[in-house]
Amino acid sequence: MTLLVVGVGAGSGVTADEVLGLVLSVLREAGLPPRSVVELATVDAKADEPGIVGAAARLGVPVRAYRADELATVVVPNPSGVSLAAVGTPSVAEAAALVGADELLVPKRKSAPRGRTGKVTCAVARRA
């Protein structure tokens, strides 16, 4: 079975529905089974964000947190100045997915809820 790590970045106050909706949509579009997800990974500053914690609980997986300085060392295809300014690393979703895995399968995607700007990014990586 393929083991998947889903990296998640999120703005404050994000809901579990928005996080889970994006994660499940990205997995479905990539043809990856949700049961293969072994953890949601994020930056330590967001590890207690209720939307991330709630989505992980609904998936039945733990949240794994990494320090911003650790994530900042990971080379990613889509760095972000917004992320760097907000939490001190140019990538949360892609870097967090890659720290605990080996190959990026789905690059960073952003949620797009109706009527407002999305608050969540996610990326998916495979763990050998």
BELNOR-V776896 format. One record per pair of residues at least 24 apart in sequence whose ideal C-beta (glycine too) atoms are under 8 Angstrom apart, sorted by the first residue. I is the first residue (numbers start at 0). J is the second residue. If there is no record, write none. Layout:
# BELNOR-V776896
i=I j=J
i=I j=J
This chain:
# BELNOR-V776896
i=0 j=35
i=1 j=31
i=1 j=35
i=1 j=125
i=2 j=35
i=2 j=37
i=2 j=100
i=2 j=125
i=2 j=126
i=3 j=31
i=3 j=35
i=3 j=36
i=3 j=37
i=3 j=100
i=3 j=104
i=3 j=123
i=3 j=124
i=3 j=125
i=3 j=126
i=4 j=36
i=4 j=37
i=4 j=38
i=4 j=40
i=4 j=63
i=4 j=95
i=4 j=96
i=4 j=99
i=4 j=100
i=4 j=123
i=4 j=124
i=4 j=125
i=4 j=126
i=5 j=36
i=5 j=38
i=5 j=39
i=5 j=40
i=5 j=96
i=5 j=121
i=5 j=122
i=5 j=123
i=6 j=39
i=6 j=40
i=6 j=41
i=6 j=91
i=6 j=92
i=6 j=93
i=6 j=94
i=6 j=95
i=6 j=96
i=6 j=97
i=6 j=121
i=6 j=122
i=6 j=123
i=6 j=124
i=7 j=39
i=7 j=40
i=7 j=41
i=7 j=45
i=7 j=51
i=7 j=54
i=7 j=91
i=7 j=92
i=7 j=95
i=7 j=119
i=7 j=120
i=7 j=121
i=8 j=41
i=8 j=42
i=8 j=45
i=8 j=82
i=8 j=91
i=8 j=92
i=8 j=95
i=8 j=107
i=8 j=119
i=8 j=120
i=8 j=121
i=9 j=41
i=9 j=45
i=9 j=48
i=9 j=50
i=9 j=51
i=9 j=118
i=9 j=119
i=9 j=120
i=10 j=118
i=10 j=119
i=11 j=48
i=12 j=50
i=12 j=118
i=13 j=48
i=13 j=50
i=13 j=51
i=13 j=118
i=13 j=119
i=14 j=50
i=14 j=53
i=15 j=49
i=15 j=50
i=15 j=51
i=15 j=52
i=15 j=53
i=15 j=54
i=15 j=56
i=15 j=57
i=16 j=50
i=17 j=50
i=17 j=110
i=17 j=112
i=17 j=117
i=17 j=118
i=17 j=119
i=18 j=50
i=18 j=51
i=18 j=53
i=18 j=54
i=18 j=110
i=18 j=119
i=18 j=121
i=19 j=53
i=19 j=54
i=19 j=57
i=19 j=58
i=20 j=110
i=21 j=108
i=21 j=109
i=21 j=110
i=21 j=117
i=21 j=119
i=21 j=120
i=21 j=121
i=22 j=54
i=22 j=58
i=22 j=121
i=25 j=105
i=25 j=108
i=25 j=121
i=25 j=123
i=26 j=123
i=29 j=104
i=29 j=105
i=29 j=123
i=31 j=104
i=31 j=105
i=31 j=123
i=33 j=58
i=36 j=60
i=37 j=126
i=38 j=62
i=38 j=63
i=38 j=99
i=39 j=63
i=40 j=64
i=40 j=65
i=40 j=95
i=40 j=96
i=40 j=98
i=40 j=99
i=41 j=65
i=41 j=91
i=41 j=95
i=42 j=66
i=42 j=67
i=42 j=70
i=42 j=86
i=42 j=88
i=42 j=91
i=42 j=95
i=43 j=67
i=44 j=86
i=44 j=87
i=45 j=86
i=45 j=91
i=50 j=118
i=50 j=119
i=63 j=95
i=63 j=99
i=65 j=94
i=65 j=95
i=65 j=98
i=69 j=98
i=70 j=94
i=70 j=95
i=70 j=98
i=73 j=97
i=73 j=98
i=75 j=103
i=75 j=107
i=76 j=103
i=76 j=106
i=76 j=107
i=77 j=106
i=77 j=107
i=91 j=120
i=92 j=120
i=92 j=121
i=92 j=122
i=93 j=122
i=95 j=122
i=96 j=122
i=96 j=123
i=96 j=124
i=97 j=122
i=97 j=124
i=99 j=124
i=99 j=126
i=100 j=124
i=100 j=125
i=100 j=126
i=100 j=127
i=101 j=125
i=101 j=126
i=101 j=127
i=102 j=127
